[in-house]
């Protein structure tokens, strides 16, 4: 009987020691409730003892918790419907307040994160959600951290992960981006053409001063084209060369006509005098037959007298 009693006491002692000794990990803290009353001393990592049945030890994880926030649908300040999801990084800073002040700090932080995300969507424009996320992340962190401080929870970081837009809005944004890119490309192309035109005008000015430069440039172009054997060479004939040849011909023609035109200047009045004399001679020739008219009449009168009239012929018959 004594041995059985000793064995029973030994078993009860082992059970008491096993129930009174607790192990707290490095990333945990132990909060002790004695008869439901919170003990001020928080148990650190390692072995710790409590009074069985009297004390209750609750462990709190101090590691950083990564909590994804479900996608929240809202309307932005510029009346665009979007769906935004985020992620919250937080950790327990005061284990006693995290256990006492809130029933479930994980659920509480998740709900605050969702409501804060919907609030930040309504206060922001679409352009801010797409391009200015750093400022929105800071504002969202402050909105979540304000109530979480009373729960012994510290919000380390909040990040907006994705912004989902309707298909019609995506097409509109794509058209806007295409138009902006087209505008930039046209501006760059026009700027390049302007710079090239200035350089070409400078080159043309230099070539106009030295016509031989145009021929040298033509020969360089021919050499560059002739380097490729599989290409057909078309030799252009510059318009400037034609103008140069035309100018040379005009200058040579003016030099040849200059001595021939000098003796012709005094001959012009002589031609006019001879023409006037010829006209006066013609007028004299036309006026000479006028005195012959009486002779013709005299010669013709005897014919008229000798020929019988029609009445005389009829009378004789």
JOFENWO-V885056 format. One record per run of one state. SS is the DSSP state (2 for helix, 1 for strand, 0 for the rest). FROM is the first residue (numbers start at 1). LEN is the number of residues. If there is no record, write none. Layout:
<<SS;FROM;LEN> <SS;FROM;LEN>>
This chain:
<<0;1;1> <2;2;19> <1;21;4> <0;25;3> <1;28;7> <0;35;2> <1;37;2> <0;39;4> <1;43;1> <0;44;2> <1;46;4> <0;50;5> <1;55;7> <0;62;3> <1;65;11> <0;76;5> <1;81;12> <0;93;2> <2;95;6> <0;101;4> <2;105;19> <0;124;2> <2;126;6> <0;132;1> <2;133;19> <0;152;1> <1;153;13> <0;166;1> <2;167;43> <0;210;1> <2;211;16> <0;227;12> <2;239;24> <0;263;1> <2;264;43> <0;307;3> <2;310;7> <0;317;1>>
